[in-house]
Amino acid sequence: MGLAYGACDDASSACANRIGVVIGPEGKVQEYHANVDAKNFPVEVCARI
């Protein structure tokens, strides 16, 4: 799944990169962020919405 969503470079990656996805009320992707700080990203998104 990580490969399908761009969270890793190939199927043999030991771990996924931290990505951020904001899903809108209709269930569609509104924002995609290729590299995020997992601790701060939720706070940043909540401050914008």
trRosetta pair geometry for C-beta under 8 A, 3 or more apart (Angstrom, degrees):
i j d omega theta_ij theta_ji phi_ij phi_ji
1 4 5.6 -54 -152 35 38 114
1 5 6.4 13 159 0 70 111
1 7 7.9 13 115 34 70 127
2 5 6.3 -70 -144 50 28 95
2 7 3.9 -89 -157 73 84 111
2 8 4.4 50 132 0 118 109
2 13 7.2 -110 110 68 136 129
2 16 4.2 -126 -135 -100 138 118
3 6 7.8 44 -174 -68 27 22
3 7 7.5 -77 -51 52 24 74
3 8 5.5 -51 -77 66 64 99
3 10 6.9 25 -113 -158 117 20
3 11 5.6 -19 -61 -80 151 67
3 13 7.8 159 -75 19 90 119
5 19 6.8 -171 135 70 105 155
5 21 7.6 -70 -169 -46 124 142
6 19 6.4 106 93 -91 91 158
6 32 8.0 60 55 179 143 128
6 34 6.7 -70 138 -123 128 86
7 16 3.9 5 145 -163 114 113
7 17 5.3 -162 -169 51 58 75
7 18 7.9 37 -145 -88 96 8
7 19 5.0 -112 -97 2 84 124
8 11 7.7 108 105 -89 128 22
8 13 3.8 -158 -168 46 124 156
8 15 7.5 -175 -98 111 116 30
8 16 5.0 -87 -53 -114 98 64
8 17 6.4 164 -82 -1 48 84
9 13 5.7 125 42 -70 76 127
10 13 5.8 137 62 -35 60 90
13 16 7.0 94 114 -84 132 43
16 19 7.6 -75 159 3 109 97
17 34 7.6 2 119 169 139 68
17 35 6.5 -59 166 -104 121 74
18 35 6.6 68 76 -154 82 49
18 36 5.1 -113 131 65 103 72
18 37 7.1 64 115 -104 152 14
18 38 4.9 -111 -139 -53 137 95
18 41 7.8 -170 159 -21 116 145
19 32 7.3 -13 178 -170 111 80
19 33 6.4 161 -168 86 63 64
19 34 6.0 -36 -119 -144 95 29
19 35 7.2 -35 -98 -72 58 28
19 36 6.5 86 -159 12 18 104
20 31 7.4 -13 117 115 95 104
20 32 7.5 155 88 -160 59 36
20 33 3.9 3 57 53 101 116
20 36 3.9 59 -25 -28 117 157
20 41 4.7 -149 -93 -166 142 144
20 45 7.3 -161 177 -54 132 129
21 29 5.9 -62 -165 -128 106 102
21 31 7.0 167 -154 88 40 64
21 32 5.6 -1 -109 -109 77 68
21 33 7.5 -150 -66 26 39 73
22 29 7.3 99 72 -160 54 60
22 30 4.8 -58 101 65 100 99
22 31 3.9 31 33 44 115 102
22 32 7.9 -130 24 -60 72 37
22 45 5.8 -180 -94 -140 118 129
22 49 8.0 176 -157 -57 133 131
23 27 6.3 -8 179 -146 113 35
23 28 7.0 153 -154 75 71 22
23 29 6.2 -48 -102 -96 64 46
23 30 6.8 136 -137 6 13 90
24 27 7.2 -54 75 14 69 16
24 28 5.3 -13 44 62 110 75
24 29 7.6 59 1 138 89 4
24 30 4.4 103 -48 -47 102 118
29 32 6.0 18 176 -55 129 99
31 45 7.9 -170 64 -118 144 108
33 36 4.9 71 113 -58 128 110
33 41 7.2 -172 73 -133 151 124
36 40 7.7 -146 175 73 87 82
36 41 4.1 40 171 -80 130 136
37 40 4.3 25 91 35 118 105
37 41 5.9 169 69 -36 59 85
38 41 6.2 -37 -124 16 23 117
40 43 5.5 -66 -159 44 52 112
40 44 5.8 51 149 -25 84 107
41 44 5.6 -57 -144 36 32 112
41 45 6.3 28 161 -17 67 106
42 45 5.9 -56 -145 38 31 109
42 46 6.2 28 159 -17 66 109
43 46 6.0 -57 -145 39 28 109
43 47 6.4 30 155 -23 63 108
44 47 5.9 -57 -151 32 28 112
44 48 6.8 22 153 -16 62 108
45 48 5.9 -63 -155 36 34 108
45 49 6.4 10 160 -7 70 112
46 49 6.3 -64 -137 42 31 97
